Structure formats: structure tokens, C-alpha cells
């Protein structure tokens, strides 16, 4: 059977990103969706690609310089927190910062470098809310492919109908930290917000980032250091310990194991989701209790 062929004819604007009116020298072009060997793309210039990306990137950076909530880390806890915040209070300007190339953290792989994700009850209710299918094993459920959870919660966070108030940006602090010794002047971008939610995971190259910064700045004497693996102790400790660890800084997920000295959780993810949701509740409490003007806390509400 011959593959389907679709053709369209349109105008090629020499610089559609920068100009609102068509240029005088518009030219006709043809596209063809032909999988038999004659597939044709619309023509484009390298400069158009650069302008399309940089224009939107710097618009986001300009807009997010003052945010309501900044979530550091887009793993399972950070994304669960963003989802609950956006759902509960769509007027908040929520900025998600991720050091890696892609969001999701360890939740893409599941546990022990395998694809399945184990979630202990009652955290399975969050999976049901998201519409993520799972297999019920009694006291726990199993998502056959962890990427189903990560891709679903990420897509829902980005699709909230709240005037684009949830957005992901990547600042350049990671590059600064990794290359500071090679450059004489590399300054990080600054985003201010009355609430910071840290969800950077347990220790690693960029893990437990905010917990480590609390120590290096003298706001925390020392890290508690993560203890040995014990799922039954770790999961409730992480959820129940999710809190504002320093004024304006809420900590969630496995970063708490480094901050508090809790046990390692291992390949289960229910506490990550529940901890993210509790972090969202903590953030909403701050907005209920304090007067905030231009991204700064000015005092308790009267």
C-alpha cells in the first residue's frame, strides 16, 4: 500500500518572529508528507530558529524575575507539588527550575533502573486523580512504566488553564558552579519569590542542593545525612517532615533525608507524591497568613 501523501502551499515570511506584516518578497513554498521518498519540509533559516527560541526564553526570564513560588527540582515531588499548587490556586505565578536537561528526575526509570514504579497506599489516590493506570497489589500499587506517571503529571502541570502561570525555566547557576574556575565573571540569574520549595533529591552531583546551601551560608549547622534504606520508616518520615525548614524555604521529597537524617526510601514513590502535595499545602498556608507585595513578604495579614 502506498503511504499517504499530503501537500500544502503557504507563504514563507523571511522573519516571522520579528515582523508582524508579510515582507514584500514573500515566496511560495510547498510541503509534502510523502513517506515514499519525497517528504518535503517548509523552508526555514537558522536565524529564525534562534530568534524563535531566544525570544520566548527571555520573555519567560523577564516575566519570572518575580514569582510567587519557585520550585527547585522537577522530579516526582516537585512536579506533584506544582500540580497541586496550580490546581488549588491558579492565580499563583509558579516557576519550576530544573538543573538537568529534562524534568522528571529519577521518576522516569522507576526503581533500581527498572521501568516499574511502586506506590504504597494511600498515595495511589493521586495516581487515580491523574488518570495513571496501575495494578493493585493490596497494600501497594504498581505503575507498569514509571514514565507514564512522569509524562502525565508533567503534561497536566503545563496544560493548566491558568493563563500560563505555571512555567519551567532553567537559570544558569549550574553552569556557573561547574565552570566558575574557568571564567573571571559568571553571574547567575536571580528569581525572587516569597516561597521557595526545594525538591532537589538526595545527595549527588546536584542533589540536596538547597540543604547544602543552608550549611554553606551558616543557616544550618550541619546536614543530618541520609541513613540506611528502610522504606517503612522513610516514607512516613518524608511526608510528615515536609515543612518550612527556614523562613521562606519549604523542603520536600528525598532532600529531607539529607536535611533531617532520615532513612533512604529506596524504589518506592508514594511518599514523593504525598510530600509534594504537602509542600503545596505549606505554600498555600504562607499565602493565607502573610501579606505579600511585589514578591516580598511584608508581614502577617491583619
Protein Blocks (a to p, Z undefined) as FASTA:
>chain_A
ZZddddddddddfblmlpmbdcfkbccddddddfeopaccddddfklmmmmmmmmmmmmm
mmmmpcfbdcehjafklmmmmmmmmmmmmmbccddddfbfbehijmlnopghiabdcddd
fklmmmmmnopacddehjaccdfblklmmmmmmmmmmmpcghhlaccdddfklmmmmmmm
mpcbdcddddddfbdcddebpadfkgoklmmmmmmnopafbaebiadddfklmmmmmmmm
gccfbghiacehjllmmmnopacebjafklmmmmmmmmmmmmmmmmmmpcceehiafbdc
ZZ
